[in-house]
Amino acid sequence: MSDLVRDAPIGQVVRWITRNRVLQYPEEKQTFEIPAAYKDHNASQTDSQRTVASEARPLPDVETVLGNAPRSGSQSQPDSQDTVDVEKESERNGGYDLEKIKTAKDLEMEGQEQNDMEKVKTAKDEQDLENMQPAKSTKTNRTAKSSKSARTLDRVPTQTALAQAHTRQDLEQQLSNASISKQPTQPIVPEKLDDGTILVDWYDTDDPANPQNWSLKKKLFSLLLLCLYTLGVYMGSAIYTPSIQGVSTRFGVSITAAELGLALYVLAYGIGPMVWSPISEIPVIGRNPPYIITFAIFVILCVPTALVDNFAGLLVLRFLQGFFGSPCLATGGASMGDMFSLIKLPYAICLWALAATCGPALGPMISGFSVAAENWRWSLWEMLWLSGPVWVAFLFLPETSGPNILLRRAKRLRALTGDDRLKSQSEIDQANLNPREVAIEALWRPILLMLLDPAIAFTAVYVALLYGIYYSFFEAFPLVYVDIYGFNLGQMGLTFLSITVAVVFSIAVYWSYIYWIVEPEIRAKGLGAPERRLIPALFAAWLCPVGLFIYAWTSRASVHWIVSVIGVGIFTVGVFILIQCIFLYLPFVYPQYAASLFAGNDLARSTLAAGAVLFSRPLYTNLGIGSGVSMLAAFTTACIAGVYILYYFGDRLRARSRYAAK
């Protein structure tokens, strides 16, 4: 419990107030013993000393596991295969329960002498290997070095595991690594660069400081907070829907103008990730500061938004709310990738997607009754009541960024030993950050990828279309269930529960598919072609137009309202499974550009959704619900062909793409 609080924002505040006397890290306690590997580096390093150090550290297993993102391939080779009592070693290091990490030098030796893995290395062997290993000061060089062998990739957070997979072989190895069962604890030897720098690493393969090795309870607690955060922010978009008529009346503007309060919010949380995502990747900052600061601003803005008495001010404040609430979209997936391996990440992402999808659907239900009973401002006050407690709970969210955790560990070790050579790989990477390159990667590359690669462009347009249709429901539902069926605002909000029910059903189906089919297949046969991740999409793609056509032509007084609601549910099942398949397919085809792909996809779908909020009411009013929804259904029908083209001809498209992993 103390570890959880210490790494959370509230714990860091307590440490600052008490000048680090409370909630101390192991390195700050008088009983802390520096790991032998770091003592060896601080010693004179004679041949005899190096031999003793070698005999104390067995060579790690072939298994590789997710470790520290920015330091791909950064660890050095242990020096011996001699037998050790791993249980005693684990107990000496605090009983850690983490995962195996293969070092860069192990990997290089493995590529050169795979048949000699069982040989015991002498001190001279180690010295020769050290001479062969060039100093590496940047993440790029270290990654390129380690990715040359099929068995040379470290176990790192999911986002970096994808970024360092330069080839299909690398990606196969990463997924294989993620599926290997836990092995006995092994100490990790810090790597020493040619310039004398000693890279601070996890102390052993079961180091509890590594988010990949947290207990399941700690991971689920963090996941719950992220999902509640996402639910609150996404709910804040559509919770405004029942207030549109009241805003129109109060400020004397048209309904379309009043809808800008929803459209600008959605647009802003599509723009926000372009800014907040790169900031959270800076090692000295980490994940939590952007979360806490921006979410605090989001909560504070709820007050003036509910009190503002001019229309322009309301629109500006709604845009700012969406912008400062967007880190849940920008960084939420990355935080989960910090904690979960590649093979388990889809389960966590599904729960996160549940919050993101159900948030807008639950908003009108929550505010519908209060707005009808009180006034249009109540929906905006409810945002404060919902998000305020979540922000307080967020003060207990532990930091998940491995680079940030190791950077702070290196500072503590320098303070303890006085040895300035102790640095984390993230410190070196941070020193080499180029603001221009960061800006290009964050702002230009997502757009460039969509412009130059047809597969990326199609998936971005398809997902944006589905997302836009989803947001058009917030304009279509009042026209159907209020005008045709005579529901009040609260009753209309209840019809959105069909979306929540459909998402829960989709998760049950998709989890079953992942658990019973995908995981066993990967363990038995490897990753296979990325197009195999699209198999559920071949069926789900048909559900979208089917659900829309049902909704379009049963939304009439002569047909019971439940039929159109079922149509919405069928559409939602198709959308959810389709998006999960596409978001799993893209990083497997373009692993090095996964972050840019998702940023571009976020921007595209939020932009079209914002436009859909504005064009859907005129569309449905002029053409009618039947014809208007049918036109959108026809677009989704045309897109089915694109899904089948990706499945059957994806290998040819990948061969021609300059961005796909070869």
N, C-alpha and C positions, 0 to 999 in steps of 0.2 A: 504493500500500500504506500509506503514511504517513497519507493522508487517512482510510482505513478505520480504522486503529488509533486515530488522534487523536479521532475522533467516537465511539468505543466506550468503554464503562466503564473498561476497562483503560487506555486512553489518557488519559482524564480524571484517573485516579488518578496516572498518571505526570506529567501537567501540574501537578497540585496539589503533588506532592512536590518537583518542580523549580521551583516557582513560575513556571510557564509559560515556562520557558527551553527546554524540549524539546517537540517536536511543536507548534510554533507555528502559529497561524492566519495567513493572509496579512496581516491588519490588524496583527499583532504584529511583523511583520518590518520591518526598517529600509528594505528595498527596496520596500515597498508604496507604491503611488501611489493616492491617493484618486480614485475615478472622477470624471470631469469634471462629471457631473450634481450630485454632492454639493458640489464646489467652487463650482459656480454658485450653489447655495443659500446657501453660506457667504459668498459675495461680496456686494457692495452691490446687485447686481441692477439696474444701470442698463439703459436701453432697448437701448443698443448691446451690452452684455454678454449680455442675454437673446437678442438677435438672433443673436449668434455661437454661443451655446449651442444655439439652435434649429437653425442650419445644420449643426451637428455631429451631430444626431440624426434619422435618418429615421423616418417614421411606420411602425409595425410593420405586418406583413401582416395580412390579415383573419383568418388562422388564430389560434386561441386554444388555449392548452394548460394542463395542470394545474400550478398554482404553489403558493400558500400558502393552507392551509385557512381559518384564521379571518379572512383578509383578502379575502374575496370582493369582487371589483370594486374593489380599493383602489388600483391604480396610477394614475399621472397620465399625461396625454397628452404624447407627444413633440411637439416644436414645429416639425418641418419634414419635408418630403417630398424635400429635396434629395438628390442622389446622394452616397453615401459608399462608401468601400472597406470592405465589411463584413468581408472577410478580415483586413485590417489591424486593424480595430477589435476583432475577435475575438482576434487574436494579442496585441494590447495588453492585453486583459483576461485573459490567461492561457490562451487557446485553449479556452475553455469549449465544451462540446458539449451544450447544453440545448435548450429549446424556446421558441417564441414566446409572449410574454405581452402581451396587449392591455390598455392601461391604462384606468382608469375615465373619464378625460377624452376619450380617443380614442373610447370607446364612446358617450359623451354626444354628442360632435360628430357621430359617425357616424349616430346616430339623427336629428339635426337636418339634416345636410347630406350625405346619402349620395351625392348626385350630384357633390359637390365633393371627393371623396377624393384626386384627383390634384393639387389646387391646393397651392401652396406657402404655408405660413402665415407671415405677417410677425410682427414683435414685437408689433404692436398687436393682431393676431388672437389671439395667445396671451394677451395681457393681458385682452382681452374675454372670452375663454373662461374664464380664471381667475376673473373677477368673476362669471361665471354659475354657477360650481361652488360650492355651499355646502360649508362645512366639515362633515365627518362624523367622529364620534368613536366610533361603535359599529359592530360588524360588521353588525348588522341593517340600519341605515340605509344603509350602503354597498352591501350586497347588494341591497336593494330598489331602489336607484337604478340599479344596473347591469343589473338583470334586466328592465328595461322594453323593451329592444330585443332582437330575435331574434338579433342578432350581438354581444351585449354581455357575454357571460359569460367570465370569465378561465379559463385552464387551471389548475385547482387539484386537490389530492388528491381522490380519488373520493368520500370521505365528505362533504366540503364541497361538491363539485360537486352531489351529491344534495340536500344541505341548502339550497342557494341556488336550486334549481330550483323556483320558485313555480308555474310553469305548464307545460303540455305543451310549449309552444314552447321554453321554457328547457331542458327536458330533451332535446328534439330537438337543440338547439344544442350542448349538452354532448357528446352522442355524436358529433355531426358534428366537433366540435373534436378529439376523441380519435382520429379516423380520418384526420386530415390529416397528410400526410408532413412531415418536418422541413424547415425553411426556413433561410436564412442567419442568422447571429447578429445580433441587434439589441440595442443598449443599452436599459436600462430606466430611465426618469426617475423619481426619487422624487416622490411627491405632497406638496405643502405645504398643510396645513390652514389655516383662517382664524385659528386661535389661534397660528400660527407653527410648529406641530409639523411636522417633516419625517419622513415615513414611510420607514423603512429597508426596502429591498426587495432582491430578487436583483439583482446588478450588471448582468447581461444575460440574454438569453433562453436562453443556454447555460451558465448558472452551475452549476458542478459541485456546489455545496453543496445544490442543490435535489434531493431524493430522486427526483423524477420524471425527472431527467436523469442519474442514475447510470448507469454502464456496465452492460450485461447481466450481466457476471460478478459485479459487486457486488450487484445485485439478487438474483441466484440464490443467492449466498452467504447473504444475509440471509434469503431464503425458506427455504433449507435449515435454518438454525438454528431458525427459527420452527416448521418442520415437525417437527424432532427434539424440540423442547420440547413441542409438542402431543402427539406420539407418546408421550413419556415420561409425561406427566401422565394421558393417557387410558388408557394401558396400566396405570397404577397402580390403576385402578378394578377391572377384571376379573382382574388378576393375583392378587387375593385369593380368587377363586372356588375353586380347588383346596384352599384352607386352611379352608373353611367347616366341613367335618366335623371337622378337627382342633381348631378353636376351640370347637366344640360339646362335644367330648369333654374338652378341657382345662379349660374353665370350667364344665362341667356345665349348659349352657343348651340350649334347643331349637335345631333347625336354623334355624327362622325367626328366632330371636333372633340367631344367629350371622350370618345374612345382613344384619343391620343394618350390619355393617362395610362392605359394598358399597353398600347403599342410602344411608347417610349421606354417603359419599364423593361419590356421584353428585348427591345433593341439594345438597351444599355447592358443587360447581362450577357449579351453576345459580344459586345465590344470589350467589356472588362477583362476577359481572359487574355486578351492580347497584351495587357499591361501587367496584370497580377501574376500570371503564370511564370514569366521570366524572373520576376522579383523573388518568388518563392524558391527558385532554383539557385539563388546566390547563397553559397554555403554559410556565410557569416549571418545571414538573415534566417533562413530556414522556413518551415511551413507556418508556424504558429503566429509570428508577428503580423503577417498580412491578414490571417484569419481574424485575430483578436481586434486589431485596430480598425479594419474596414467594417467588421460586423458591429463594433461599437458605434461607428458613424452611422451605419444602417439603422440601428435601434434609435439613436438620437434623432435622426431625420424623421422618424415616425411621428414625433410630436409636432413639429412645424407643418408637416404634410396634413395632419388632421385638423390643424388650426388655421391654415392659410385661407385668406379670403379674397384672392384674385386668381383668375384662371391661369395666367402665365406662370405665376409662382407655383401653382399646383403641378403643372407640367414639368417645370424644372426640377422640383423636388422629387417627383416620381422617377424622372430619368436618373437623378443622383442615387436614389434608393436602389434601382436596378444595377447601377454601376458598382456601388460599394457592396452590394450583396453577391456579386458575381464570383468572388474567390471560391465559393462552394462548387461552382461549375468549372473554374479555372484549375483548381488544385485538389479538389476532392478525390478525383481518380488517381492523381499522383500520390496522395497520402495513403490510399489503399494499396497501391503498388509498392510503397515502402514496406508494408507489413505482410503482404500476401505474395506467394510465389506465382509464377506464370500459370501453373496448372490449377491453382485454387482461386486466382483472382476473379474469374468469371462469376463465381458464386457471390463474392462481395459486390461486384459491379452491378449484379442484378438487384440486390437490395438497395443500392444507391439509386439505380434507375427507378425502382419502385417509388422512392421518395420524390424524385424529380418528376415522375409522371403523375403521381397521385396528388402532389401539392396543388397544381392548378385546378385539378378536378374537385378537391375538397374545399378550395377557397369559396366558391359561390354557395356551397352548402352551409358553410359556417356563417357567412355574412348575409345570406339571403333573408333569414328570419329577423335579424337585428335591424337591417336597413329598412325592412318593411314596417317594423314596429317603432323604430326611432327616426333616424335620418341617415343621409348618405355618408356622413362623417364616421359613422360607427364602424364601417368596414376598415377604415384607416386606423382607428384606435385599436381594433382587434389585431392588427399587425404588430402593434407595440406589445400587447398582452401575450402574444404568441412567441415573438422573437426575444423579448427581454429575458425570460427565464432560461431560454436556450443559450443566450450569451453568457449568463452566469455559470451555467453548466460547462460551457466551453473553456472556462478558466482552469478546468481540470483535465483538459486534453493534453496528453503527453506529446512532446516533439517526436515526429516520425522520420525526419530527414537524417539519414545516415551521415552524409557529409557534414552537417551541422554538429551532430553528436561527436564525431571524431575530431572536428576542429576544436571544440571546447575541451575535449580530453587532452589534446596536444598542449593546449595552454596550461592546463593543470599540471601535466607532467613537466613542462618547462619550469613552472613555478616551484615544483617539488625538487627537481634535480639541478636546476640552473643550467641545463644543457640546451642551448639554442638550436642545436641540430635537430631536435625533435619537432617534426611538423607533420600535419596530416596532408594527404594527397589533395584534399579540397582546398587547403590554403595555397598550395602551389597552383592549382587550377584557377583559383580566384585571382591570384596575382597576374595571371595571363589573360584574364577576361578583357575582351575588346568591346567597348560599348557599341561600336558600329556593327560588329558581327552579331551581337545580342539583338540589336534593333532589327537587323535584316532577318534573323531567324524568327523573331517574334511577330513582325509586321508584314514582311514581304514574302518570305518563303511559303507560308500557308496559301497565299493567293497564287504564287507561282506554280505550286504543285497542282492546283486545280486547273490552271490554264494550260499546262503542258502535258498532263497525263489524262487520257480519256477515262480510264477506270476511276481515278480519283474524282474527276469532274462528275461522272455519272452518279457515283455514290453520294457526293455532296448535294447534287440537285435532287436526287431521290429522297434522301433523308429530309432535306429542307421542305420538299413538297409534302411529305407525310406530316411533318411538324406544323407546317402552315395550315393544313386541313384540320389538324387537331385543335389549333387555336381558333380556327373559324367556327368551331362548335360554340364558342362563347358568345358568338353573335347569332348563330342558327338556333340554339336552344330557346332563347326567349321568343323567337318568331314561331317556333313550333309549340312549345309546352305552355307558354303564356297566352299567345294570340289564338292558337288553334284549340288547345285542350283546357284553357282557362285556369292553369295553375297560378298560384301566387309565387312570389320570388323565392320563398323558402322551399316550397314544393318543387319548383324548377331546379333548385340547387341539389335536391336529393337525386334527381335523374343522373347527375354526374357520378353517383356512386357506381353506376354501371362500368365506368372506366376503372375504378379501383378493383372491383370484382374481377374484371377481365385481366388486369395486370397480375393479380395474385394467381389466377389460373395459369397465365403465361409462364410465370416463374416456376410453378410446379412442373409444367411440361418441360421447360428448358433445362431446369436443374436435373430432371430425370434423364434427359438426353445427354447432358454433360457427364453425369455420374456413371450411367450404365453403358454408354456407347463411346463417347469421346475419350475419356480417361483410359479405359482398357485398351482402346485402339492405339493411343499414343504410347502406352507402356509396351504393347506387344509389337507394333509395327513402326513406331516413330511418328513424326508429325504428318508425313504424307503431303500431298499437294494442298496448298492453302485453300483451294476451291472446295475442299471437303467441308470446310467450316460453313459453306453456304447451303448445305443440303437442307436444313430446316427452312431456309429462306425460299427454296423452290416451292414449298407448300404454303408458307405464310404469305407470300406475295399475292396469292389468289384471294386470301381472306380480306384484304383491304378493299378492292372494288366490290366484292360480294357484300360486305358490311355496309358500304356507302350506298349501293343501289337499294338495299333493304331499307335503310334509313330514308333515302330520298322518296321512295314511292309508297311508304306506309305512314308517312307523316301527314295524316289527314284525319278529319273527325270521324270518318266511317270505320277506321281501323283503330283497335285498342293501342294506347300509347306504349304498352310494354313491347310491342313488336319493333317499333323504331329504336327503343332502348337496346333491345337485343342486337339490332344491326350495329349500333355504336360499339357494343361489346365485342362483336366479331371483328370489326375494324381495328379495335384497340389491341386485340390478341395478335393480329397480323403485324401491326406496326411495332409492337414491343419485340416480338421474336425477330423480325426483319432487322431492326436496329441493332439488337444484340449480335446477330450474325455478321452484319457489316462491320461493326466495331471490333469484332474478333478477327475478321478477314483482313482488314486494312493493315494492322501492325504486323501481321505475318507476311504480307507481301512487301511492305515498305518499312521494315523494322527500324531503320535509322532515322526515319522521318515521322515516327508515330506522334510525337508531341505536336509537330507542325500540322499534321493531318487532322488531329482532333481540334486544334485551334481554328483551322480553316472551316471545319465542319460546324463547329459551334457558331462561328460568325455567319455562315451561310444560312443555317436553319433559323437562327434568331432574327436575322434580317427579313427572311421571307415570312416568318411568323408575325413579325411586327406589321408587315404589309398586309398579311391576311386579315388581321384584326380590322384594318381600315377598308379593305375592298370587299369583304365578305357580306356585310349588311347590304350595300348597294347591289351586289351580285344576287343575293337571295331575294331582295325586294323586287328587283326588275325581272328576273327570270323565274322566280318562284323557287321554293325549296326543292321540288322534284328535279327541275331542269338544272338548277345551279349546282346541286350536289352531284348530279349525274355527270356534269361536265368535269368536275374534279375527279370523280370515279374513273372517267375515261382516261385521264392523265395517268392515274395509278395503274390502269390496265396496260397502257403503252409501256410503262416502266418494267412490267413483268418480263418483257423480251430482254431488257438489259440484264436482269438477274440471270437468265438462262445463258446469255452470251458470256457473262463473266464465268459461269460455272463450266461451260463446255469449251470455251476458247480462252480462258484465263491464262493458260500456260503460254500461248502465243503472244498475248498482250504483255505478259511479264517479260518475255524475251526481248521485246522491242522497247520496253520502258527503260529510261536512263536512271530511274530511281528505285526500281524493284531489286530485292536481294537476288543475286544470281546463284 
